Amino acid sequence: MTGARTTIYGIQYLRALAALGVVIFHAAERTGHHFAIGAAGVDVFFVISGFIMWVISERRPVSPLAFLRDRIQRIAPIYWLATAVMVVGGLAGLFPNLVLGNAHVLASLLFVPMRSPSSGEIWPVLVQGWTLNYEMFFYAVFAAALLLPRSRRLLAIAGCFSALVAIGFAVDSDSALFVTYTRPIILEFVAGMIVAECWLRHRIPGALSSLALVAIALSGFVALAVLRLPFDEFILGPLAVMLVLGTLGLEAQGWFRPRRLPMLLGDASYSIYLWHTFAISVVVKACGMMGIRPLTSALLAAVAGTALGVFAYLLIEKPLTKRLRSGFFSRPVEHRA
């Protein structure tokens, strides 16, 4: 790392890229286009999450309870607000395909996986909140691991998640909890932690190797998108790890600078992720009524979704998070990592 600097600019750039990928994926999906690879932004987010949690636990030792309180304050209020908008909109008839159930709404708010009465799939009320169920589960396991000596934490979490994945392959169950928390995708958090340990020990690839890793990862994503090949976490996970590791290698070589737009998009990535679908729905519907071509509609929807997320970050997330954290912690490094 460079001196006492806590900002990892490359991670901010990756956050921005991952958020935009998800936005474009949903905009394309709503307009009949194909950009399924944009959903790989989730895999990048999971690797980054594992990386950040491991790094901040090293930089700022914290108790399990304080860690969980910090994570809940960071994640939950904005998500609850976005979920409330969905519920109110559903009750008002704005989302005709949304079927609300008390148990499902409560499970969504508590980050508990449950099958949606709308589709039977394991989705919360705000569909993109499915990733937060994984995040909160990871945080709970990570908090428990903080009770162990540092030298045993990574092995304990890796062992726990590997065992869950192995059980998932060995046992057949339709339980929403079982299906969710035995998916191999949870290993992406572990991979991020391993990358973080390499970063902390200064065992990051050099410039040429890092360039190769980034090139392979991006080429892999492009190939999957262009050729429309099937993919899952067994393919996306390694590509995401290579992208993060390569980016960190370039970071160590001073390749990244704090450019205003990507830094803003990186900071706002959580709000972009949560709020973009609202703007996309409105724009796509309006474009359809005006007879605007699907490709133009998709572009406008992506821009609107990103803009709404940025505004939500500046007007809601940033001031609310600052107020909630006052008195507990100073500004955490994960906002700037």
Protein Blocks (a to p, Z undefined) as FASTA:
>chain_A
ZZjbfbdfklmmmmmmmmmmmmmmmmmmmnopacfklmmmmmmmmmmmmmmmmmmmmmmg
cdfklmmmmmmmmmmmmmmmmmmmmmmmmmnopammbccdfklmmmmmnopacddfklop
acdfblmlmmmmmmmmmmmmmmmmmmpcfklmmmmmmmmmmmmmmmmmmpccfbfklmmm
mcfklmmmmmmmmmmmmmmnopaccfklmmmmmmmmmmmmmmmmmnopacdfklmmmmmm
mmmmmmmmmmmnopaccdfklmmmmmmmmmmmmmmmmmmmmmmmmmmmnopafklmmmmm
mmmmmmmmmmmmmmmmmmmmmmmmgojaccdfklmZZ
